[in-house]
Amino acid sequence: MFEWFKKPDYSNVVKFPAPAPYIAAPTQEKETETMYSIGVTNDNHMTLKMGHSTLTMTKAGCHNLIVQLQVFKDQLRDKEHDA
């Protein structure tokens, strides 16, 4: 009647496996990608590299490009104010 001190029989019970050690996922470093670069060549020309394209121009050509970009910027600003 009193079998409290009897050792229970667990021979038919499947034991849990030992916990596996934690393995952190490998971190993958993202390669840095250059979007554009601006520089000067040996013969004093300005270069602008974007992707696979390279634009090379003299100082006067660079100045003219800046002036044209300013004109386009002003045109866009005027168009936004008119709308």
Stockholm file with secondary structure:
# STOCKHOLM 1.0

chainA/1-83         MFEWFKKPDYSNVVKFPAPAPYIAAPTQEKETETMYSIGVTNDNHMTLKMGHSTLTMTKAGCHNLIVQLQVFKDQLRDKEHDA
#=GR chainA/1-83 SS CCCTTSCCCCTTSCCCCCCCCCCCCCCCCCCCCCCEEEEECTTSCEEEEETTEEEEECHHHHHHHHHHHHHHHHHHHHHHHHC
#=GC SS_cons        CCCTTSCCCCTTSCCCCCCCCCCCCCCCCCCCCCCEEEEECTTSCEEEEETTEEEEECHHHHHHHHHHHHHHHHHHHHHHHHC
//
